[in-house]
């Protein structure tokens, strides 16, 4: 964390007898001064276990910087939190800084500033310098909080709209995409006012992106929003009454709730999976993405993670003949290849449409459970979301995704990164 990361300097200079935690902490400081980071880390951790706030802070520093142990930002945040709760102001600032940047913890700018301000109020100079560097942020955060309060009501309003204005790139003849770093996704610009849309289109055109305004008429507008997935869109920015409301696309198009299903058994209802077909079909990728292989690779990995972590709705028939319960999967035939495939869905509405009039129920299955399905002793192909932009998955490909996810998790736990994933 640059100049914000420093060793603890809260020593009061007391001449009182040292307890065991203090002795271990001082031994850690001596080892660190001698360049023995491994021993320092072990002493700090032992002292932290005995309740030393200073040692908790120093243990956090070791984890954050990879000194004497493997780097682990998550564990660093945990030790900073313990130290801060025990009254260590330096740890309070470091923890706030991690929340502010989303390092080792889920990004929460408001919580980060709150912790940093607390440290500054207690006299931490680095915290005060940081707050001065980001002056004006409070107003921004207050505005974000006001917009966030509007979001649930605005989403309902958006889902009922029959028309909206968007910006179309004259170069691609598709919705103009801008990168949203906070959401790590491309977003499409939407406007409730045509005047605002015209103004933005003019700004983009003057900046070199030839654009024009197009009014989208759809009943409801969410039907059109879902089609944005095939363009690589993950979010939308709606300008309404002067406010820019940023939403993940799935927030805007999410449908039926599974109110009668326990939370732990609910499918990972993710319209993002509709994008998977585009991502795994190379020819459908945008030209600009082809020129940025790192971004394509990152998107591949994100979608692979979504697939592997998801639960799916799989239509099945339950037979209780002769006191024995048997589960039979529905099979559909691929007209081009003649292969039998099992349909699976991420959206309950699509499932209901597909199974209408059929005597079936829905089994909720994980990706690994689907991969383990055998029919007559042989693995079978699944087709996800057959009614939309479907994704065909063979057993060997599914296994590659599972294996690669495990390798990536293992590498992450060791501080490494796997860049290459299976390609579709």
N, C-alpha and C positions, 0 to 999 in steps of 0.2 A: 504493500500500500504506500510505497514511497516514503515521504517524510512523516506520514501519519502513523507508520509502524515504528515503534521504538521500545526499548526495554523499559521495564517498570522503574519509576523513580520515586515511589511513594515511601521510601525509608524515612522514618521519623527520627532516627538516631537515638532511640531509647536505650538506656543501659540496663533495662530489666533482663532477667535471665531468659534465655531463649528456650522455647519449647521444641519438640521434635520436628514439627513442620517447619519452623523457622530455620532450624539447623540444616535440614535437607534443602531448603530453598537457598540458603547461603552457599551450601556445597555446590548446588547447581550453578549459581552465579560465578563461583570460583572456576568451575569446570568450563563454563562458557568463556570466561576471560582467558583461559589457557587453550582455547580452541578445541576442546573436547566436547563437541555438540552431542554425541551419543550419551555420554555420562550426564551432561547437563539436562537433557530431556528426561532421562530416567529419574534423576533427583527431583526435577520439577513435578513430574507426574506423581511421584510418591508423596511429595509435600501437598500437592493439590488434593489427593485422596484424604489427607489428614485435615483438610479444611482451609488451607492457606489461599487467600484470595490472590495474593501476588503470584503464587505458584500456578494457580489456575490461569491467570493472565499469560504467564510465561509459557505454559504448556500450549495455550492457544496460539501464541506466536510461533512456537516450534512447528505446530501442525500447519499453520498458514504458510510458512516460508520453507517448509521441508528441511528443517534443521534438526538433525539427530533422529529423524523419523521420516517416513514417507509423507509427502504433502497431502493434506486432506482438509480442504476448506470447510467441509461440513462439520468435522470434529473441532476445527478451530472455532467456528461459531458457537458450538456447544460449550466449549470451555470459556469463551468470552462471556457467554450468557451467565454461566455459574459465577464467574468472577465479578461481573457487574452486579448480580444479585447480592453478592457478599460485600459490595461497596467499593470495588475497584473502578475508579473513574476512567482510567485509560482503556480498560476493557469495554466500558460502556460506549466510549467513542468508537473503538474498533468494530464493535458489534453493529453500531448504527451505520458505520461506513459500509459494512457488508450488506446490510439490508438496503441501503441507498443504491448500491450498485448491483444487487442480486448476485453476490458472490458467496457461494456456500449455503445460501438460504434463498427462499423464494423472494423475489424482488418486492419490496414494500417501501416505496419512497417516503411515505408519510411516517411510518414507524421509524425509518432510518433517521429522519430529521428530528423526530421526537427524542430519540436516544442521544443524538449528537448534541442537541440543545441542553439536555439534562447534564451531559458531561461539561459543556461550556459553562453552565450555571454553577457547577462545582469547581470551576477554575481551570479546566483543561485548556491549555493554550492552543493545541492543535485543533480542538473542536471549535474554538472561537474563530480561528483562522479559516476553517472550512465553511462555517456559517457565513462569514463575511464574503467568501468567494462565491457563494451561491445566493447572495442577497437577491431578493425579489422572488424567490422560489415559493414563499408562503402564499403569495397572491395566486401563483400558478396552481399550487396544490388546492387552495380553496376553490378555485374555478373547476378543477378536475373533480373535486368532491361533489360540487353542485351538479356537474354533468352526470357523474356516476349515480347520483340519486334519481336522475331523470331516466336512466337507462331502462329499468324494468317497464316503465310506462311507455317509453318511446318504442321499445321493441314490440309491444302489443299494438301500438299505433301503426308501426311499419308493416306488421303482418296483415293489417287490414287495408293498406293502401292499394289502389288500383293503378296508380301511375306515379312515376318519379323521373327526374332528369339525371342524366349521366353524361360523362365526357367520353367521346370516342376518338381514338387515335386515327388520323387519316392515313398514317403509314401502315398500320396493321389491320385497320377496319374492325378493330375489337375495342372493348372498353379499355381506357387508359389505366395503366397500373402504376402505382407509386409504392415504394418500399417503406414499410413501417417497422423500424428497428425495435421498438418496444414490443410489438407483437410477433416479430420475426416472421413476417408474412407480407406478401403483396396485397394491396388493398385497392378496391375500385372506388372512385369518387362518385357520390350520389348527392343530389340536392333536392330539397322540397320546393325551392324557389328557382324558376328559370333565370331570373335576373342574376342570382348568385352563380348559377352554372355558366351563364354567358361570360361573366366577369372572369371566372377561373379559366375557362377555355381561352380567353384572350390573353391572360397571363402566360399560360403554357405555350401558346402559339408564338408570343413575343420572345419567349425563352428558347425557341427552336423546336418545340414539339407541336407540330401542326395538329390541332384538335378541333372538334366541333361538338355541339350539344345535341343529344338525342333524347327524346322523351320516350320512356318505356311504358307501354300500356299492358298490364297483365292483371288478372284477377285470381288470386291476390298477387302482390308484387313478389312474394316469396317464391313463387314458381319460377320467376325469371332469375331471382337471386341464386337458386340452386344451380342454374346452368352456368354460373360463373366459375364453378369448380374446374371445368375443363380448360379454362384459360390460366390455371395456376393461381387463382385467387384464394386467399385464406382469410381475408378481412374486408371490411367496407368502412369508409369514412363518410358519414352523412352530415351535411351542413344543414342545420335546421334552426331558424330564428337566430342566426349569428353564431350558434354553437357548433363545433366540430365534434361529433359523437363517433368514436371509434369502436367498432364491434368485430369480434371474430365472426366469420360468416356463419358458423354453426349456431351462434347465439341468435342470429336473425331468422334462421330457417328451422330451428328445433321444433319438433312437433309433439306427439303424444307422450305423456308421462306413464311410467309403469307403476301406478299407484298401488296395485295389488301384488307387487312382486317385491320381496325383501331387497334392500339396497345392495347387499353384497352379491346378489344374483342377477342384478339388472345388466342388460347388455351395455357395452360402452357405446351408447347411441351416438354415432359420429358420422355426420354427413361428409366429414373430411375424406372418408373412404371413397366417396364418389370421385375424388380427385385421383385416386390410386391408378385407375385405368390410364389416365392421361400421363401420369408420371412414368409408368412402366412401359408405355408405348413410345419409343424414341421419336417416331415420326410426328407425334402430336405435340412435342415440346416446342416452346416458343424459341425463335431464332436467338433472341438475346440471352436465353438460358444456355443455349448450346455454346455460346462464347464465354460462359462462366462456369466451367466444370465443377469448381469447388461448391458453388451454390446449388448446382444440380445434385451433387453428391450429398450435400447436407439435407436437401429435400428428400432424396431417396431414403436416407437413414431415418429421418423423422417419420415418414410414412411407413417404413418397415416396423418401427417401434409401435406405431398406432395399430398396425395389423396384429403384431404378436401379442400386444397387451389387450386387445379387444375381446369382447364376448359377442357371440353372434346368435341370431334367431334362426334355427334350422327346423323346417317343417318335417314332422315325423308322424307315423301312424302307430298307435299302441294297440296290440292284439293280446287279449287275455283269454285265449282259447284253452280249454282243458286245464284251467288253473295255472297256466304258465304265461308270464308276461313277456312279450317280445316287442322290440322296437324296430320298426322298418323305416328306412330313409326313403324319401321320394327321389326318384331319378328322372332327369330330363335328358334328352338326346341333343347333342350338338349337330345341327343340320349339315354343317360343313364337313366335320370330321367323323361323325357317327359315334363319337364317344358318349358314354353315359356320365353325367355329372350330377352332383348333389347341390341344390340351390341353398344359399345362405343369405341372410339379410342383416343389415345394420339398422334398419328403420322399420318400426312396427306397422306403419301404414302400407309400405310396400309389401310386407309379408301378408297382411290381410288381403290386399288386392290380389296377390298371387294365389292364395289358398282359398279364395272365395268359392264356395260350393263343394270344396273337397273336405273329406272327413279326416282332418289332421289337427294336431296340436303343435306347439312350438317348444323345442328343446333349446335351452340356453347353453351354448358350448363355448369353451375357450378355443383359441387358435390351436393349442397343442392337442386338445381333445379331438378337434376336427382332423388334425393331421394323423391321429391314431386310428381313424375309422377304416375298417377293412370290409370289403364285400367279396364273399367267396375267397377269402384269404388274400385279396389283392387291394392295395391302396387305391383310392378313387380321387378324381379331380373334383374340386369345389368351384362353383361360380358364385361370386358375391354380387348382390344387387343386380339380378338378371334384367330387371325392368329399366335400369338406368345405364350409366356408363359402367358396365360390368367388368369384373376382374376375374379371370380364369387362373386357378392355382393348382398346379400338380403337386403330388406328394413330395418329390425331391426338391422342388422349389420352396415349399413350405418348410421343409426340414432345414434348408439353407438359412432361411430367415430366422428360425428358432436358434440354430447353432450360432449364427452371427450375432444375434441379440445377447446370447450368453457370453460370447467372447467379448463383446463391447462392454457388458456389465462388469466382467472380470477385469478388463483393462482399466475401466473407470475406477474400480476399487483400488487399483494399484497406481493410479495417477497417469495411466497411459491412454492413448487414443487409437482406435482402429478407423482408418479412413476408407478402406475399400469394403463395400458391401456387395451382395449379389445383385446383378443387373437383370432386368426383365427383358 
